[in-house]
Amino acid sequence: MTVPAPSFAGALAGRWRSTADTLSGALMRVLLRGAGGAVAAVAVAQLHDSHDPGVLCLLRRFTGIPCPGCGSTTVFIEAGHGHFGAALAANPVTAVAAVALLLAPLGPGRWWWELPDRRRNAVIGAALLLAWTWQLNRLGISRP
């Protein structure tokens, strides 16, 4: 009986798993996440330039009141155009969360999962409240 040779994809997956806890593996994951996010952001920005669908948030579209996630698409589009200041202004919580997800392989991801559930939920709740307050102020809803 012959054992089939490992495929290229299988060999690549084995190497990928073996580098999971190394600095070079973490840097490669950050680089790939960043490259994938950059390509997607540029593609979405170009698509948005050719066809602007308007307000995507259903809550804001029907009530005029933004949700905590409002501005997240704008963050992605502005980053795709290279306007990082505008991306940060659109929704700073989303921008910080994107950077945290990008850098998670370097160690912050482990820190997050080591937190007790109550603490993680409190951080998420505080972030949502902060994002919603930011959106209410940015869009002028909180002003008389």
Order of alpha helices (4+ residues) and beta strands (2+ residues): alpha-alpha-alpha-alpha-alpha-alpha-alpha-alpha
